[in-house]
Amino acid sequence: MSQTDDTEIILNVTTQSGEKHELVALDGWRAMEVIRDYGLPIKAECGGACSCATCHVYVDAKWQDKLFSPTEEEEDMLDEAFEVQENSRLSCQILMSEALSGLSVTLAPGSEPE
């Protein structure tokens, strides 16, 4: 299903300090790219190549089952992240779409730029 001009895809982000932001995402963009492009505090050092864990987020419980399961590569990278929880994901592996409009994530400790 393609995005129409009047349909916004929303990504809700809570920063490490608790600030809440409602971001407009583009269909097919990685959640990490949206968060970074809005200037929120996320390192995203590898730029989406799934070769670091600096875009680690916690996915709101009601959205966990709507995401594709993490790949083995993503799980390996999460092993390198700080304070991993059951709802931990790498935001570079979440592709935004109309089906994910309203997705809520919280930036995890260790993902903020130094």
C-alpha positions as a Python dict, from the first residue, in 0.01 Angstrom:
ca = {
    (1, 'M'): (0, 0, 0),
    (2, 'S'): (152, 331, -97),
    (3, 'Q'): (132, 645, 109),
    (4, 'T'): (-111, 910, -11),
    (5, 'D'): (-38, 1280, 16),
    (6, 'D'): (-290, 1333, 297),
    (7, 'T'): (-172, 1044, 515),
    (8, 'E'): (99, 1122, 765),
    (9, 'I'): (305, 848, 923),
    (10, 'I'): (367, 940, 1286),
    (11, 'L'): (657, 822, 1500),
    (12, 'N'): (629, 906, 1870),
    (13, 'V'): (967, 934, 2039),
    (14, 'T'): (1054, 983, 2404),
    (15, 'T'): (1411, 1098, 2461),
    (16, 'Q'): (1641, 965, 2731),
    (17, 'S'): (1544, 1268, 2946),
    (18, 'G'): (1170, 1202, 2906),
    (19, 'E'): (1084, 1466, 2644),
    (20, 'K'): (809, 1349, 2409),
    (21, 'H'): (812, 1425, 2036),
    (22, 'E'): (565, 1349, 1757),
    (23, 'L'): (761, 1314, 1433),
    (24, 'V'): (634, 1284, 1078),
    (25, 'A'): (806, 992, 905),
    (26, 'L'): (839, 902, 539),
    (27, 'D'): (722, 564, 413),
    (28, 'G'): (1016, 325, 387),
    (29, 'W'): (1252, 535, 601),
    (30, 'R'): (1421, 377, 897),
    (31, 'A'): (1296, 501, 1236),
    (32, 'M'): (1660, 588, 1314),
    (33, 'E'): (1678, 820, 1011),
    (34, 'V'): (1362, 1002, 1117),
    (35, 'I'): (1486, 1044, 1476),
    (36, 'R'): (1829, 1164, 1360),
    (37, 'D'): (1692, 1402, 1096),
    (38, 'Y'): (1472, 1573, 1356),
    (39, 'G'): (1786, 1637, 1561),
    (40, 'L'): (1694, 1421, 1858),
    (41, 'P'): (1979, 1280, 2070),
    (42, 'I'): (2070, 955, 1895),
    (43, 'K'): (2422, 850, 1793),
    (44, 'A'): (2337, 617, 1504),
    (45, 'E'): (2709, 580, 1434),
    (46, 'C'): (2687, 321, 1156),
    (47, 'G'): (2412, 505, 969),
    (48, 'G'): (2176, 209, 954),
    (49, 'A'): (2408, -78, 860),
    (50, 'C'): (2318, -280, 1172),
    (51, 'S'): (2684, -284, 1272),
    (52, 'C'): (2656, -102, 1605),
    (53, 'A'): (2392, -59, 1877),
    (54, 'T'): (2394, 320, 1905),
    (55, 'C'): (2034, 354, 1778),
    (56, 'H'): (1894, 127, 2051),
    (57, 'V'): (1532, 201, 2144),
    (58, 'Y'): (1262, 50, 2363),
    (59, 'V'): (943, -23, 2168),
    (60, 'D'): (614, 45, 2345),
    (61, 'A'): (449, -285, 2443),
    (62, 'K'): (143, -239, 2223),
    (63, 'W'): (367, -213, 1914),
    (64, 'Q'): (606, -504, 1973),
    (65, 'D'): (393, -764, 1794),
    (66, 'K'): (342, -532, 1494),
    (67, 'L'): (714, -525, 1410),
    (68, 'F'): (901, -793, 1220),
    (69, 'S'): (1101, -1015, 1451),
    (70, 'P'): (1464, -908, 1494),
    (71, 'T'): (1716, -1078, 1270),
    (72, 'E'): (2005, -1274, 1416),
    (73, 'E'): (2231, -986, 1312),
    (74, 'E'): (2017, -737, 1507),
    (75, 'E'): (2010, -964, 1812),
    (76, 'D'): (2390, -992, 1798),
    (77, 'M'): (2421, -613, 1794),
    (78, 'L'): (2175, -576, 2082),
    (79, 'D'): (2409, -798, 2284),
    (80, 'E'): (2651, -502, 2266),
    (81, 'A'): (2393, -244, 2384),
    (82, 'F'): (2346, -100, 2733),
    (83, 'E'): (2043, -192, 2945),
    (84, 'V'): (1882, -429, 2695),
    (85, 'Q'): (1522, -520, 2773),
    (86, 'E'): (1267, -755, 2619),
    (87, 'N'): (1133, -466, 2410),
    (88, 'S'): (1476, -352, 2286),
    (89, 'R'): (1522, -298, 1913),
    (90, 'L'): (1765, -117, 1686),
    (91, 'S'): (1576, 173, 1529),
    (92, 'C'): (1774, 129, 1207),
    (93, 'Q'): (1593, -202, 1157),
    (94, 'I'): (1242, -54, 1186),
    (95, 'L'): (1111, 57, 848),
    (96, 'M'): (831, 309, 882),
    (97, 'S'): (503, 247, 698),
    (98, 'E'): (137, 341, 727),
    (99, 'A'): (88, 22, 931),
    (100, 'L'): (337, 155, 1189),
    (101, 'S'): (191, 507, 1208),
    (102, 'G'): (168, 593, 1576),
    (103, 'L'): (463, 372, 1674),
    (104, 'S'): (604, 476, 2011),
    (105, 'V'): (967, 428, 2107),
    (106, 'T'): (1195, 551, 2384),
    (107, 'L'): (1561, 622, 2318),
    (108, 'A'): (1767, 385, 2532),
    (109, 'P'): (2056, 482, 2758),
    (110, 'G'): (2385, 477, 2566),
    (111, 'S'): (2225, 585, 2239),
    (112, 'E'): (2275, 957, 2305),
    (113, 'P'): (2566, 1144, 2143),
    (114, 'E'): (2856, 1224, 2371),
}
